[in-house]
């Protein structure tokens, strides 16, 4: 969109039609769960959807959601078909979505222990039709929302819950690996995220430092202009596609004990272990970035919303002496590090939401206790191939784009015990060997997160 002078106008988003989870972060702390449903009767499925829609929090309602809790609904390709969506509409979805994540596992690095043959049933199968996430600030609100959700299934034998995964904030408010998560999300044009953050932190900026350049809404929400200056193709009719997005749902088991042992085996002291962990992630456990705090953690910096993300790589750390070129956050968002290449980083950004599941491994424990623990990773964007699949295949599981050959992401890469991780250092760099896989894929799905009007359109169909 542009005015007569050729200057770009900010796009106005229909926030009341966009599911809030797309544009808003969950408050902290929270308790939550993911439910996967199978539909055996289209009529029952549509009735269930009609009952759920009033409880879906829009981006406008996010700070005062129905039932004091947050509910969102996403659908798989087989789920859309099970709900009776017309074939011409089904055919308008992109190939990657229609094929599903399991069929594209190899390009995502989901091989070996992470291959679909090892996934938790029914993840990756045609039995996953609807994904419902429910989150609340406390147990009482959560139970109230769950009671409401159970009521939506009353007298609907054609709909069944086939999987539940509880996923809530840990007591530390960090991940199982000990790091603060959810830092550095992009500023989406028209979403109001940066201005909201400014008001909450008392800032007075034209944009909030750390969000970086505003990214066109069409990169994340269908129906709006993207960074290429055009509309991303939408599912048809428009009511179905507009204000929706695609979701890559990932259940990752974290080998916490193995991660701790690897740090211990490659460091001479607890302080060196913490530094090595920070080098692999790109931030200290508090969230303070290595570019701004290269020698030690800086919790004060980490709690300053104007500084925690206000850094660059090309200008401040081009050789990776502070934050290694292959560190996790530098791979997932290279910022200006690729300024001398033809790669436009903004074309490969994705919204990410991470939620821990499972009990914490006791502090200092180096042996696996057999418990299921990890993180549910949610990626959202309007182009699965250009965004999520590119991030996984090129930036997480390849090192060529930063001159590291076949090195992979040290945290989420598909390492197999033969991998390496390079830490630039003067006078001689350090290269860690035999990097194992710390994050094992236990399941995944490609989903479509419709706008609220689209959910109603599906629910009201009579086929």
C-alpha positions in Angstrom: 0.0 0.0 0.0 1.4 3.4 -0.9 0.2 7.0 -1.1 0.5 9.3 -4.1 4.0 10.4 -3.1 5.1 6.8 -3.2 5.6 6.6 0.6 4.5 3.4 2.2 1.5 3.7 4.4 1.2 1.5 7.5 -1.3 -1.2 7.0 -4.3 -1.3 9.3 -4.8 -4.8 10.7 -8.2 -6.2 11.6 -7.2 -7.0 15.1 -10.7 -8.2 16.2 -10.6 -10.9 13.5 -7.0 -12.1 14.2 -6.5 -14.8 16.8 -4.6 -13.2 19.6 -1.9 -15.8 19.9 -0.6 -14.7 16.5 0.3 -11.1 17.5 0.5 -11.2 21.3 2.9 -12.9 23.7 1.5 -14.8 26.7 1.9 -13.1 30.1 4.2 -14.7 32.6 3.6 -16.8 34.6 1.1 -19.1 32.9 -0.3 -22.6 33.0 -1.5 -24.3 29.8 -2.1 -27.3 27.7 -2.4 -28.4 24.0 -5.2 -30.7 22.9 -5.4 -32.6 19.6 -8.8 -33.7 18.4 -10.0 -36.1 15.7 -13.3 -35.5 13.9 -15.2 -38.6 12.7 -18.5 -36.7 12.0 -18.3 -33.4 10.0 -21.5 -32.1 11.6 -20.3 -32.8 15.1 -17.0 -31.2 14.2 -18.7 -28.0 13.0 -20.9 -27.9 16.1 -17.8 -28.2 18.3 -16.1 -25.4 16.4 -19.2 -23.2 16.7 -19.1 -23.7 20.5 -15.4 -22.9 20.7 -15.4 -19.7 18.7 -16.9 -17.4 21.3 -14.0 -18.3 23.6 -11.2 -17.5 21.2 -9.3 -14.5 22.3 -8.7 -12.0 19.5 -5.7 -9.6 19.3 -8.0 -6.9 20.5 -9.3 -8.9 23.5 -5.9 -10.2 24.5 -5.6 -8.2 27.7 -9.2 -9.0 28.8 -9.8 -12.5 27.2 -13.0 -14.5 27.6 -13.0 -16.6 30.9 -9.8 -14.8 32.0 -7.9 -17.3 29.8 -6.6 -17.6 26.3 -7.8 -20.2 23.8 -6.8 -20.6 20.2 -7.8 -23.1 17.4 -5.8 -24.4 14.5 -6.7 -27.0 11.8 -4.6 -29.5 9.9 -5.2 -30.2 6.2 -6.9 -33.4 7.1 -8.9 -31.5 9.7 -10.2 -29.0 7.1 -11.3 -31.9 5.0 -12.9 -33.7 7.9 -14.9 -30.5 8.6 -16.3 -30.5 5.1 -14.4 -27.6 3.6 -15.0 -27.7 -0.2 -12.3 -29.5 -2.3 -11.7 -26.3 -4.3 -10.8 -24.6 -1.1 -8.6 -27.5 0.1 -6.8 -27.3 -3.3 -6.0 -23.6 -2.7 -3.6 -24.4 0.2 0.1 -24.6 -0.5 1.7 -28.0 -1.2 3.8 -28.0 2.0 0.7 -27.6 4.2 -1.2 -30.3 2.3 1.7 -32.7 2.5 2.2 -32.2 6.2 5.3 -32.0 8.4 6.0 -35.7 8.6 6.2 -36.0 4.8 8.8 -33.2 4.8 10.8 -34.4 7.8 14.1 -35.0 6.0 14.4 -31.4 4.7 13.7 -30.3 8.3 16.5 -32.4 9.7 14.1 -34.8 11.4 16.2 -37.9 10.9 17.5 -40.7 13.1 15.9 -40.4 16.6 13.9 -37.4 15.3 12.3 -39.2 12.3 8.5 -39.5 12.2 8.8 -43.3 12.9 9.9 -42.3 16.4 7.3 -39.6 17.0 4.7 -39.8 19.7 1.4 -41.0 18.4 -0.8 -39.6 16.9 1.6 -36.7 15.9 2.4 -36.7 12.2 -0.6 -38.9 11.4 -3.9 -38.2 9.6 -5.7 -38.5 12.9 -4.8 -35.0 14.0 -7.5 -32.7 12.8 -7.9 -29.8 15.3 -5.3 -28.3 17.7 -6.6 -26.3 20.6 -4.3 -24.4 23.0 -5.5 -23.2 26.3 -3.5 -20.9 28.6 -4.4 -19.1 31.8 -2.6 -17.0 34.5 -3.4 -19.4 37.3 -4.9 -22.9 38.0 -8.4 -21.6 38.8 -8.8 -19.8 35.5 -7.3 -22.8 33.7 -9.8 -25.2 35.3 -12.7 -22.9 34.4 -11.6 -22.7 30.8 -11.1 -26.5 30.6 -14.6 -27.0 32.0 -15.9 -24.7 29.2 -13.8 -26.7 26.6 -15.2 -30.0 27.9 -18.7 -28.6 27.6 -18.1 -27.9 23.9 -17.7 -31.7 23.4 -20.9 -32.7 25.2 -23.2 -34.8 23.1 -20.8 -34.8 20.2 -19.6 -38.4 19.8 -18.1 -37.6 16.4 -15.3 -35.6 18.1 -12.7 -37.1 20.3 -9.6 -35.8 22.1 -6.7 -38.0 20.9 -3.8 -36.2 22.7 -3.1 -33.8 25.5 0.2 -32.2 26.4 0.4 -30.0 29.5 2.9 -27.2 29.0 3.3 -24.5 31.6 5.9 -22.0 32.8 8.6 -23.6 34.9 9.2 -22.2 38.5 12.4 -20.5 37.2 10.4 -18.9 34.3 13.2 -20.2 32.1 13.6 -23.1 29.7 14.8 -26.5 30.8 18.3 -25.5 29.7 18.2 -22.6 32.1 17.7 -19.7 29.7 15.1 -16.9 29.5 13.1 -17.4 26.3 10.8 -15.4 24.0 13.3 -12.5 23.4 13.6 -10.6 20.1 10.3 -11.1 18.4 9.9 -8.9 15.3 7.8 -5.7 15.3 4.9 -6.4 12.9 3.5 -3.5 11.0 0.1 -2.4 12.4 0.2 -4.9 15.3 1.0 -2.3 18.0 3.6 -4.6 19.6 6.4 -2.0 19.9 4.1 0.8 21.0 2.6 -1.5 23.6 6.0 -2.5 24.9 6.9 1.2 25.1 3.9 2.0 27.2 4.5 -0.9 29.5 8.2 0.1 30.0 7.7 3.8 30.1 9.6 4.5 26.9 9.1 7.3 24.4 10.6 6.1 21.2 9.5 6.2 17.5 10.2 2.5 17.6 11.4 0.4 20.5 15.1 -0.4 20.3 15.7 -4.1 19.7 12.7 -4.8 17.6 14.7 -3.7 14.6 13.0 -2.5 11.4 9.3 -3.0 11.3 8.3 -6.0 9.1 5.4 -5.9 6.8 2.3 -7.5 8.2 1.9 -9.9 5.2 4.9 -11.9 6.4 2.8 -13.1 9.3 -0.9 -12.4 8.5 -2.6 -13.4 5.3 -4.4 -10.7 3.4 -1.7 -7.9 3.8 1.3 -6.8 1.8 4.5 -8.7 2.5 8.2 -7.6 2.3 8.1 -8.5 -1.4 5.5 -5.8 -2.0 2.7 -8.2 -2.8 0.0 -10.3 -1.2 1.0 -13.9 -0.2 -1.4 -16.3 -2.0 -4.4 -17.1 0.4 -6.6 -20.1 0.7 -9.9 -19.4 -1.0 -12.5 -18.0 -0.6 -11.0 -14.8 1.0 -13.1 -15.3 4.1 -11.3 -18.5 4.7 -7.7 -17.2 4.2 -7.8 -13.6 5.4 -6.3 -12.9 8.8 -5.0 -16.4 9.1 -1.5 -17.8 9.2 0.3 -21.1 9.1 1.7 -22.8 12.1 4.5 -25.3 12.6 3.8 -27.1 15.8 6.9 -29.0 17.2 7.3 -31.1 20.3 11.0 -31.2 21.2 12.4 -33.5 23.9 15.4 -31.8 25.5 18.3 -34.0 26.6 19.1 -31.8 29.6 21.5 -34.2 31.4 23.5 -34.8 28.2 23.6 -31.1 27.6 25.0 -30.5 31.1 27.5 -33.3 30.8 28.8 -31.8 27.5 29.3 -28.4 29.1 31.1 -30.0 32.0 33.3 -32.1 29.8 34.4 -29.1 27.7 35.0 -26.6 30.5 37.4 -26.3 33.4 35.1 -24.6 35.9 31.4 -23.8 36.5 32.1 -20.3 35.2 33.5 -21.7 32.0 30.5 -23.9 31.7 28.2 -20.9 31.9 30.3 -19.0 29.3 30.3 -22.0 27.0 26.5 -22.3 27.3 26.2 -18.6 26.5 28.4 -19.0 23.4 26.2 -21.8 22.1 23.0 -19.8 22.7 24.3 -16.3 22.0 22.9 -14.9 25.2 23.5 -15.4 28.9 20.9 -17.3 31.0 19.3 -14.0 32.0 18.8 -13.1 28.4 21.6 -10.5 28.2 23.2 -10.7 24.7 26.9 -11.6 24.3 27.3 -8.7 21.9 26.6 -6.3 24.8 27.9 -8.4 27.7 30.8 -10.5 26.3 32.6 -11.4 29.5 29.9 -12.1 32.1 26.1 -12.2 32.6 24.4 -8.8 33.2 21.0 -9.3 34.7 20.4 -5.5 34.9 20.9 -5.2 31.1 18.5 -8.2 30.7 15.7 -6.5 32.5 16.1 -3.3 30.5 13.6 -3.5 27.5 15.4 -0.7 25.7 18.8 -2.5 25.7 18.3 -6.2 25.7 17.8 -6.4 22.0 19.4 -3.2 20.9 22.5 -4.6 19.1 23.8 -5.6 15.7 26.3 -8.1 14.4 27.8 -6.6 11.2 28.7 -3.3 13.0 29.5 -4.5 16.5 30.7 -8.1 16.2 31.5 -8.9 12.5 33.9 -11.8 13.3 31.9 -13.4 16.1 34.5 -12.7 18.7 31.7 -11.9 21.2 28.8 -13.9 19.8 29.9 -16.8 17.7 28.7 -16.9 14.0 27.1 -20.3 14.6 25.4 -19.5 17.9 21.7 -20.3 18.1 20.3 -16.7 18.2 22.7 -15.5 15.5 21.5 -18.2 13.2 17.8 -17.8 13.9 18.0 -14.0 13.4 21.2 -12.9 11.7 20.1 -9.2 12.0 22.6 -7.2 9.9 25.2 -10.0 9.8 24.4 -10.8 6.2 24.6 -7.1 5.1 27.3 -8.0 2.5 25.2 -10.7 0.9 22.1 -10.7 -1.2 20.0 -12.4 1.6 17.2 -10.2 3.0 16.8 -11.4 6.6 13.3 -9.9 6.8 12.1 -12.5 4.2 13.0 -15.4 6.6 11.7 -14.2 9.9 9.1 -16.2 11.8 7.1 -15.6 14.9 8.1 -18.1 17.6 6.4 -19.2 20.8 8.1 -21.6 23.2 6.4 -23.4 26.1 8.2 -25.8 28.4 6.7 -29.2 29.3 7.6 -31.8 31.9 9.3 -31.5 35.3 12.7 -29.8 35.8 15.8 -31.9 36.1 17.2 -31.1 39.6 19.9 -28.5 39.6 23.3 -30.1 39.1 22.0 -33.5 38.2 24.0 -35.1 35.3 22.1 -38.3 34.8 18.9 -38.6 32.9 16.0 -39.6 35.1 13.8 -40.8 32.3 11.2 -38.1 32.5 9.7 -36.5 29.5 10.7 -32.8 29.4 11.3 -30.3 26.6 9.7 -27.5 24.8 6.7 -27.0 22.5 7.9 -24.8 19.7 5.4 -22.9 17.7 6.4 -21.1 14.5 4.0 -18.8 12.7 4.2 -17.2 9.3 2.4 -16.9 5.9 4.9 -19.0 3.9 6.0 -22.3 5.4 8.7 -22.9 2.9 10.3 -19.5 2.7 10.1 -19.0 6.5 10.0 -22.1 8.7 11.5 -24.6 6.3 14.3 -22.2 5.3 15.1 -21.5 8.9 15.4 -25.2 9.6 17.2 -26.4 6.5 19.5 -23.4 5.8 20.1 -21.5 9.0 19.7 -24.3 11.7 21.2 -27.3 9.8 23.7 -25.7 7.5 26.7 -23.4 8.1 27.5 -22.2 4.6 25.6 -18.9 5.0 28.1 -17.9 7.7 31.2 -19.7 6.3 31.0 -22.6 8.7 30.6 -25.4 6.1 28.3 -28.2 7.5 28.2 -27.0 11.1 24.7 -27.0 12.6 22.9 -25.1 15.3 24.5 -26.3 18.6 21.2 -26.2 20.4 18.4 -27.3 17.9 20.5 -28.6 15.0 20.3 -32.2 13.8 23.7 -33.1 15.2 24.6 -36.7 15.5 27.7 -36.9 17.7 30.1 -36.0 14.9 29.2 -32.3 14.7 31.4 -29.3 15.6 30.9 -25.8 17.0 33.4 -23.1 16.3 34.1 -20.3 18.9 36.2 -17.5 17.3 39.0 -16.5 19.6 42.3 -14.7 19.4 45.0 -15.8 18.7 43.5 -19.3 18.0 39.8 -20.2 17.6 38.3 -23.0 19.6 36.4 -25.8 17.9 34.3 -28.2 20.0 34.0 -31.7 18.7 31.5 -34.6 18.8 28.4 -32.3 19.3 25.4 -34.5 20.1 21.7 -33.8 19.4 20.3 -32.0 22.4 16.8 -31.5 21.0 15.0 -34.6 19.7 11.8 -34.1 17.7 9.0 -36.1 19.2 6.3 -34.9 16.8 5.0 -32.1 14.7 2.2 -30.8 12.6 1.6 -28.2 9.9 -1.6 -26.3 10.9 -3.6 -23.4 9.7 -4.6 -20.8 12.2 -7.7 -19.2 10.7 -9.1 -15.7 11.4 -12.1 -15.7 13.7 -14.6 -15.0 10.8 -13.0 -18.0 9.0 -13.7 -20.2 12.0 -17.3 -19.1 11.9 -17.5 -19.7 8.2 -16.3 -23.2 8.6 -18.6 -23.9 11.5 -21.7 -22.6 9.7 -21.3 -24.6 6.5 -24.0 -27.1 5.8 -22.5 -29.9 3.7 
